[in-house]
Amino acid sequence: MKEKVLKVNESPYRVLSLFTGCGGLDLGFEEAGAETIVAVDNDFEACKTLRHNRPEWNIFEGDIRDYNPAVRDVDIVIGGPPCQGFSSAGKGDPSDPRNFLWREYMRVVERVKPRAMVLENVSALTHKKNGDHLTGIMTALEAQGYNFTYGVLNAADFGVPQARRRLVVIGLREGVPTMPEPTHAGRHVTVRQALADLDGNFDEEFSHMPPKHAPHVAARWAELDPGETDPNYRRARLDPDKPSTTIRAGGGYGPKGDHLAGFHPPIHPWQPRQLTVREAARLQSFPDDWAFKGSKTAQGRQVGNAVPVKLGEAIGRHVVGMLRAQDAEKSDREQTA
Ligand SMILES: C[S@@+](CC[C@H](N)C(=O)[O-])C[C@H]1O[C@@H](n2cnc3c(N)ncnc32)[C@H](O)[C@@H]1O
C-alpha cells in the first residue's frame, strides 16, 4: 500500500495587522511562520519605522475608523487596541474614546472573517471597572461565530527579559482554541543577560545614546539599590539579576499627579542614568537590526507600546500551530476520501 503523506501547509499564514505600532507583535508572528499583508496605524512615526524595516508591507497610515479592508484571504487578524484608558499606569478615564476602539477591531474581523484572531491588551482590561469592554469583545466574537479563550500572560515566562503581564484573547472560526504554555517558567532571562554587551558602544543611529542628567540626579540614582524606586522620578533602578520591570510607552504620572512628558524608562542597573531606547528595545526582545524612527520620545513610545517580540512569537507559534493542525487534518480527510 502506498504510504500516505500528510500535506502540511508550509506557506506563511496571511496576517492583517491592526494598531500595528512599530511592529512588535507582527515581528513575532513573522518569526512564527506568518506574514503581514496589511498594517494599520495612525501614528506617522510608527509608520516610518514600519516602512523602514519592512518596505514590502502594505501600510494604511490613518485612523482605523476610516479603514475599509479590501484585502482577501486573511488567515489571522492581530492587534492591540490602545490601552491608555484601561491601563493601571494611566489615570484610566472610563470615557476616553480610545477605550472603544476594540469595536473597530471587531468591525474589521466581521468584514474579513479570518480563520483566527488575536487581540492583545493590558491585563487591566480584566479588572471589574473595564469589564464591559471585555464582555463586549466576547459578545462580538460569539455573535460572529468564533470560539475563543483568553488569559493573562507574563512575557518573562516566554523568554522576554521583562515582567510584563498582558491579556491575550485568541479566537478560532473552527475548533476550540487554547492558550500557549510558558516556555521559560522558572528560568527567566535577566536584565544583565540582555544588556551586558551594550555597555559603551553608543551610537545615535542605533537609538543608543546616553541621556545627560543633572549631576545631583545622577548622584541620587547612583545611591539606589537594585530594584529601588526613586521617589521623584518614580521609576526603579533595574535589578540586573531579574527580568526588568514593565517598559512603558509614556511618561506616566509624577509625584503630584502631573503628567510626565517624553520617554521615562527605568534607571539603568549599573550606571546612574535612564535606559537608552535601544536598551529598552532589548528588554522588549527586539532584534538589534530593527531600527526605530522619529524623535527619541516617539521611539520610546513605540518601544513601550509594543508587544515583546518573543511573546508575539510564542503566541504566533501557538496560533499558527493550531491552523497547521487543522490544515493537516483536512488534507488527511481529503486523501482518505
Ligand atoms: C498598544 S499600541 C500597539 C503596539 C503593537 N501591537 C506592537 O506590538 O508594536 C497601539 C497602537 O494603536 C495606534 N492607534 C491608536 N489610535 C488609533 C486609531 N484611531 N487608528 C489607528 N491606529 C491607532 C497607536 O498609534 C499605537 O501605535
The ligand as an SDF file (V2000), in Angstrom:
LIG
                    3D

 27 29  0  0  0  0  0  0  0  0999 V2000
   -0.5530   49.3900   22.0450 C   0  0  0  0  0  0  0  0  0  0  0  0
   -0.0180   50.0730   20.5340 S   0  0  0  0  0  0  0  0  0  0  0  0
    0.1860   48.6310   19.5430 C   0  0  0  0  0  0  0  0  0  0  0  0
    1.5670   48.0560   19.5700 C   0  0  0  0  0  0  0  0  0  0  0  0
    1.8020   46.9220   18.6130 C   0  0  0  0  0  0  0  0  0  0  0  0
    0.8760   45.8450   18.7990 N   0  0  0  0  0  0  0  0  0  0  0  0
    3.2300   46.3800   18.7200 C   0  0  0  0  0  0  0  0  0  0  0  0
    3.4030   45.2180   19.0760 O   0  0  0  0  0  0  0  0  0  0  0  0
    4.1940   47.1200   18.4470 O   0  0  0  0  0  0  0  0  0  0  0  0
   -1.4760   50.7930   19.8950 C   0  0  0  0  0  0  0  0  0  0  0  0
   -1.3100   51.4720   18.5450 C   0  0  0  0  0  0  0  0  0  0  0  0
   -2.5930   51.9270   18.1150 O   0  0  0  0  0  0  0  0  0  0  0  0
   -2.4150   53.0870   17.3330 C   0  0  0  0  0  0  0  0  0  0  0  0
   -3.6960   53.8070   17.2670 N   0  0  0  0  0  0  0  0  0  0  0  0
   -4.2910   54.4930   18.2650 C   0  0  0  0  0  0  0  0  0  0  0  0
   -5.4580   55.0030   17.8430 N   0  0  0  0  0  0  0  0  0  0  0  0
   -5.6080   54.6180   16.5500 C   0  0  0  0  0  0  0  0  0  0  0  0
   -6.6020   54.8460   15.5800 C   0  0  0  0  0  0  0  0  0  0  0  0
   -7.6950   55.5590   15.8700 N   0  0  0  0  0  0  0  0  0  0  0  0
   -6.4300   54.3340   14.3520 N   0  0  0  0  0  0  0  0  0  0  0  0
   -5.3050   53.6130   14.0510 C   0  0  0  0  0  0  0  0  0  0  0  0
   -4.3350   53.3600   14.9380 N   0  0  0  0  0  0  0  0  0  0  0  0
   -4.4750   53.8530   16.1760 C   0  0  0  0  0  0  0  0  0  0  0  0
   -1.3170   53.8440   18.0580 C   0  0  0  0  0  0  0  0  0  0  0  0
   -0.6650   54.7410   17.1920 O   0  0  0  0  0  0  0  0  0  0  0  0
   -0.4150   52.7120   18.5520 C   0  0  0  0  0  0  0  0  0  0  0  0
    0.6630   52.5200   17.6580 O   0  0  0  0  0  0  0  0  0  0  0  0
  1  2  1  0
  2  3  1  0
  2 10  1  0
  3  4  1  0
  4  5  1  0
  5  6  1  0
  5  7  1  0
  7  8  2  0
  7  9  1  0
 10 11  1  0
 11 12  1  0
 11 26  1  0
 12 13  1  0
 13 14  1  0
 13 24  1  0
 14 15  1  0
 14 23  1  0
 15 16  2  0
 16 17  1  0
 17 18  1  0
 17 23  2  0
 18 19  1  0
 18 20  2  0
 20 21  1  0
 21 22  2  0
 22 23  1  0
 24 25  1  0
 24 26  1  0
 26 27  1  0
M  CHG  2   2   1   9  -1
M  END
$$$$
